[in-house]
Amino acid sequence: MSSYSFGGHPIPCHAWNKDRTSLALSLNNDEVNIYSQKAGKWEIVHTLKEHTQRVTSIDWGADQNRIVTCGVDRNAYVWTFVDGKWEPTLVILRINKSATCVRWSPEENKFAVASGARLVAICYFEKENKWWVSKHIKNPLRSTVTSIDWHPNNVLLAVGSTDFKARVFSAYIKEIESKPSATPWGEKMMLRKLMCEFSNRGGGWVHDVSFSASGNKLAWVGHDSSISVVDSTKDMQMVSVKSKFLPFTTCMWVTENSLVVAGHDCCPMLFVHGDDGKLTFMNKLDIPKEKESSSLSAMQRFRSLDANEGTEDEDAAKTIHLNTITQISMYAGDKSHCSKFTTSAVDGQICIWDFKTLESSIAGLRLV
């Protein structure tokens, strides 16, 4: 596991280029910094300045090498690398509240932008006018859309929102793509069609959604500390587990049956969705450290407390991240077989986790 600090400022979002030599992230302001690693240190090589308010989400298209950003200023920009500079193109979003999340589709011919305006904008490039335009998905969304994720077929879109629901919509744009084939989620897929709607019958905002590698499973995490999974190949069989942990803010499939979740406990955690339909917590991936204070003398403990202004932050000493994890991203491999993933957090750190090594070390541990 490798950990890198970016000055202690909160990192709400981050994205990698195709070969993982460059990293784009926002430090909770209106800029996006692009870093490259030199001599083991990350140095800023470009700064994207076009947003006028805080950037909320970033996605880097691997194949086309284009970056898309969105922010509180209700705008989104597509950034293209031309003659050594990143040039922005404004997207016509037509929203009246903050944009909250943005994701390229698998084929990178369109992207989706979630917003506080109770809608999702599906954006594509209009060649005639040479600009990015959008079509809106609104009903039956009733509150802020917090998260989105694309199905591998480039058409279906998972949507999570603060109305406690996870939904699957069709984001088919006939102007740029051929008619989609049937999936377990449904057959007819005209734009805006609601394919499925789910609720864990709890009271938690949906913070993140994730399709599995095949697209047959959908997972989401809620503010009521719940994790839910739906299997579309088994008559939309749903399982929901309310954990004993603090609320999760992000989730991602790392195999077809395993997913990593993280959030306010500052620690990535592994869950497995078995063939029997059960969702099981396996273990924390950041195994807590032993408290160093147990071997200290009373005088050493007093001096330590005095140096830390009289407080003993035990939780901070137990995990690599010292504050809420905001995002999990793929680093090596894919959702069918992840080798490494990364996390960003409010503590200003980016951590690279070797999932292959962690998986082998956890194999001998009992189920918790």
C-alpha positions in Angstrom: 0.0 0.0 0.0 1.3 3.5 -0.9 0.1 6.7 0.5 0.6 10.2 -0.8 -0.3 13.5 0.9 -1.4 16.6 -1.1 -1.2 19.2 1.6 -3.9 18.2 4.0 -6.7 19.8 2.0 -9.9 17.7 1.5 -9.9 15.7 -1.8 -13.5 15.3 -2.9 -12.7 13.6 -6.2 -9.8 12.2 -8.3 -9.2 10.5 -11.6 -6.3 8.7 -13.4 -5.1 8.8 -16.9 -4.8 5.5 -18.9 -1.3 4.5 -17.9 -1.6 5.9 -14.4 1.3 8.4 -14.9 -0.9 11.4 -14.2 -3.5 12.2 -11.6 -6.2 14.8 -11.7 -7.7 16.0 -8.4 -9.5 18.9 -6.8 -8.5 20.2 -3.4 -12.0 21.3 -2.6 -11.8 24.5 -4.6 -12.6 25.8 -8.1 -9.4 24.4 -9.7 -8.3 20.9 -10.9 -4.6 20.1 -10.6 -2.9 17.5 -12.7 0.1 15.9 -11.1 2.9 13.7 -12.5 5.2 11.7 -10.4 8.9 12.7 -10.4 11.5 11.1 -8.2 8.8 9.6 -6.0 7.0 12.9 -5.5 3.8 14.2 -7.2 4.3 17.6 -8.9 1.7 19.9 -10.5 2.2 20.0 -14.2 -1.1 21.6 -15.2 -3.9 23.5 -13.5 -7.3 23.6 -15.1 -9.0 27.0 -14.3 -12.4 27.5 -15.8 -14.9 26.8 -13.0 -15.9 29.7 -10.8 -17.0 27.6 -7.8 -16.0 24.3 -6.2 -15.3 21.3 -8.5 -17.4 18.4 -7.3 -16.4 15.6 -9.7 -13.7 14.6 -12.3 -13.5 11.8 -14.8 -10.7 11.0 -17.2 -11.5 9.1 -20.4 -8.8 6.6 -20.9 -9.2 6.0 -24.7 -9.8 9.5 -25.9 -7.6 11.2 -23.2 -10.3 13.7 -22.4 -11.1 15.0 -18.9 -14.6 16.0 -17.9 -15.3 18.1 -14.8 -18.4 19.6 -13.1 -19.0 21.8 -10.2 -21.1 23.9 -7.9 -21.2 26.7 -10.6 -23.7 24.5 -12.5 -21.2 24.0 -15.3 -19.4 21.1 -16.9 -16.3 21.3 -19.1 -14.6 18.8 -21.5 -10.9 19.3 -21.5 -8.8 18.3 -24.5 -5.0 18.2 -24.6 -3.8 20.4 -27.5 -0.3 21.7 -28.2 0.8 21.0 -24.6 -2.2 22.6 -23.0 -5.6 21.5 -21.7 -8.3 23.4 -23.6 -11.8 23.5 -22.2 -15.1 23.2 -24.1 -18.3 24.3 -22.3 -21.1 21.8 -22.0 -24.7 23.1 -22.4 -26.1 21.5 -19.2 -29.2 23.7 -18.7 -29.4 23.0 -14.9 -30.2 25.6 -12.2 -28.5 23.9 -9.3 -25.1 22.4 -8.6 -23.7 19.5 -10.6 -22.7 16.7 -8.3 -21.2 13.9 -10.3 -19.9 13.2 -13.8 -18.9 10.0 -15.6 -17.9 9.1 -19.1 -19.8 6.2 -20.8 -17.7 3.1 -21.5 -17.3 4.1 -25.2 -16.6 7.7 -24.2 -18.9 9.0 -26.8 -21.1 10.6 -24.1 -21.2 11.3 -20.4 -23.7 11.8 -17.7 -23.9 14.7 -15.2 -25.9 14.3 -11.9 -27.2 17.4 -10.2 -29.1 19.0 -7.4 -31.8 20.0 -9.8 -33.4 16.5 -9.5 -32.2 15.4 -12.9 -29.4 13.8 -14.8 -28.0 15.4 -18.0 -26.9 13.0 -20.7 -24.3 14.9 -22.8 -23.0 14.2 -26.3 -21.1 16.1 -29.0 -23.1 17.7 -31.7 -20.8 17.8 -34.7 -22.8 20.3 -36.7 -22.4 23.0 -34.1 -19.2 21.7 -32.5 -20.4 21.8 -28.9 -21.6 19.4 -26.2 -25.4 19.4 -25.7 -27.5 17.5 -23.2 -30.8 15.7 -22.8 -32.4 15.5 -19.4 -33.7 12.5 -17.4 -36.1 13.8 -14.7 -39.0 11.7 -13.7 -39.5 10.1 -11.2 -36.4 11.7 -9.5 -37.6 13.7 -6.4 -34.4 15.0 -4.9 -30.6 15.6 -5.5 -28.9 13.0 -7.6 -25.7 12.1 -5.8 -24.1 9.3 -7.9 -24.2 7.6 -11.3 -22.5 4.6 -13.0 -22.7 3.2 -16.5 -23.7 -0.3 -17.5 -21.1 -2.0 -19.8 -23.5 -1.8 -22.7 -23.0 2.0 -22.9 -26.8 2.6 -22.6 -28.1 1.8 -19.1 -27.3 4.2 -16.3 -27.5 3.6 -12.5 -28.6 6.6 -10.5 -28.6 7.1 -6.8 -30.3 10.1 -5.1 -31.3 11.6 -1.7 -34.9 10.4 -2.2 -33.6 7.0 -0.8 -33.9 5.3 -4.1 -31.5 3.6 -6.6 -32.7 3.5 -10.2 -31.7 2.2 -13.6 -32.5 4.4 -16.6 -32.0 4.1 -20.3 -29.6 6.8 -21.6 -29.8 5.8 -25.2 -29.0 8.6 -27.6 -30.2 7.7 -31.1 -28.2 10.5 -32.8 -24.9 8.8 -32.0 -25.4 5.1 -31.4 -27.2 2.1 -32.7 -30.2 0.5 -31.1 -29.2 -1.5 -28.0 -29.8 -5.2 -27.5 -32.0 -6.6 -24.7 -30.5 -7.1 -21.2 -31.7 -8.7 -18.0 -32.7 -5.2 -16.9 -35.2 -4.9 -19.8 -35.7 -4.8 -23.5 -37.0 -1.6 -24.9 -34.6 1.2 -24.0 -35.8 4.5 -25.3 -34.2 7.5 -23.7 -35.4 8.4 -20.2 -37.2 5.0 -19.7 -37.1 3.9 -16.1 -36.0 0.3 -16.2 -36.0 -0.5 -12.5 -36.4 1.3 -9.1 -35.2 0.0 -5.7 -35.3 1.0 -2.1 -33.8 -0.8 0.9 -36.9 0.3 2.9 -34.6 2.4 5.1 -34.1 6.1 5.5 -30.7 6.6 4.1 -29.6 8.8 1.2 -28.0 6.8 -1.6 -24.3 8.0 -1.7 -22.9 5.8 -4.5 -24.0 3.2 -7.0 -21.9 0.6 -9.0 -22.6 -1.9 -11.7 -20.6 -5.1 -11.7 -18.3 -6.1 -14.5 -21.0 -8.0 -16.4 -23.6 -5.3 -15.7 -25.9 -8.0 -14.2 -25.5 -6.8 -10.6 -26.0 -3.3 -9.1 -24.7 -2.3 -5.7 -25.4 0.9 -3.7 -24.6 2.3 -0.3 -26.8 4.5 1.9 -26.4 7.0 4.7 -28.1 4.6 7.1 -24.9 2.4 7.0 -26.5 0.0 4.5 -25.2 -1.9 1.5 -27.6 -3.3 -1.0 -27.2 -5.5 -4.1 -29.7 -6.5 -6.8 -29.1 -9.4 -9.2 -31.0 -8.8 -12.5 -30.5 -12.4 -13.6 -32.4 -13.7 -10.6 -35.7 -11.9 -11.0 -34.3 -8.7 -9.5 -33.5 -10.5 -6.2 -32.3 -7.9 -3.7 -30.4 -8.1 -0.5 -29.8 -5.3 1.9 -27.6 -5.3 5.0 -27.4 -2.6 7.6 -23.9 -2.7 9.0 -22.6 -1.7 12.4 -20.2 0.7 10.8 -20.5 4.5 10.2 -22.2 5.4 6.9 -20.4 4.5 3.6 -19.9 7.1 0.9 -18.5 5.1 -2.0 -18.5 1.6 -3.4 -17.0 -0.3 -6.3 -17.0 -3.9 -7.5 -13.6 -5.6 -7.6 -14.7 -9.0 -8.8 -18.1 -10.1 -10.2 -19.1 -11.2 -6.6 -17.0 -8.9 -4.4 -17.2 -5.2 -3.7 -15.2 -2.7 -1.7 -17.0 0.0 0.3 -15.6 2.9 2.3 -16.8 6.1 4.1 -16.8 7.7 7.5 -14.9 4.8 9.2 -11.9 5.9 7.1 -11.2 2.3 6.1 -12.0 0.3 2.9 -14.0 -2.9 3.6 -14.7 -6.0 1.6 -18.1 -7.5 1.1 -19.0 -10.7 -0.9 -22.3 -11.3 -2.7 -22.6 -15.1 -2.9 -24.5 -17.4 -5.3 -26.9 -18.0 -2.5 -27.9 -14.3 -2.6 -26.4 -13.4 0.7 -24.3 -10.4 1.3 -21.4 -11.0 3.7 -18.9 -8.7 5.4 -15.4 -10.3 5.0 -13.0 -7.9 6.7 -11.5 -4.4 6.8 -8.8 -4.0 4.2 -6.8 -1.5 6.4 -6.2 -3.8 9.4 -6.0 -1.6 12.5 -2.7 -1.0 14.1 -2.1 -1.9 17.7 -2.2 1.1 20.0 1.4 2.2 20.6 0.3 3.8 23.9 -0.1 0.4 25.5 3.7 0.0 26.0 4.3 3.6 27.0 5.0 4.7 30.5 2.7 7.2 32.3 5.2 10.0 31.7 5.5 9.2 28.0 1.7 9.1 27.6 1.4 12.5 29.4 4.0 14.0 27.1 2.2 12.6 24.0 -1.1 14.1 25.1 0.5 17.4 25.9 2.1 17.5 22.4 -1.4 16.8 20.9 -3.1 19.6 22.9 -4.5 17.2 25.5 -6.4 14.9 23.1 -5.7 11.3 22.2 -7.1 10.5 18.8 -7.1 6.7 18.9 -9.1 6.3 15.7 -6.5 8.4 13.7 -3.8 6.0 14.8 -5.7 2.9 13.7 -6.1 3.6 9.9 -4.0 5.0 7.1 -6.7 7.6 6.2 -7.4 10.0 9.0 -10.8 11.2 7.8 -13.8 10.2 5.6 -13.0 8.4 2.4 -14.7 10.2 -0.5 -14.0 8.0 -3.5 -12.7 4.6 -4.6 -11.3 4.3 -8.1 -9.8 1.5 -10.2 -6.0 1.7 -10.6 -5.0 -1.7 -12.1 -7.3 -4.4 -13.6 -11.0 -3.9 -13.9 -14.3 -4.7 -12.1 -14.0 -8.4 -13.0 -10.5 -8.7 -11.6 -9.1 -5.7 -9.7 -5.4 -5.8 -8.9 -5.1 -2.3 -7.3 -7.6 0.5 -6.4 -7.1 4.0 -5.0 -8.9 6.0 -2.4 -9.1 9.7 -1.8 -10.2 11.3 1.5 -10.9 14.5 3.5 -7.5 14.1 5.1 -5.8 15.1 1.8 -4.4 11.7 1.0 -4.5 9.4 -2.0 -3.8 5.8 -1.2 -3.0 3.0 -3.6 -4.2 -0.4 -2.3 -2.7 -3.7 -3.6 -6.0 -5.7 -3.6 -4.3 -8.9 -4.9 -2.0 -9.0 -1.8 -4.8 -7.9 0.6 -7.1 -10.6 -0.8 -4.6 -13.4 -0.2 -3.9 -12.2 3.3 -7.6 -12.1 4.1 -8.3 -15.5 2.7 -7.2 -17.2 6.0 -9.3 -14.9 8.2 -12.7 -15.9 9.5 -15.9 -14.2 8.3 -17.0 -11.4 10.7 
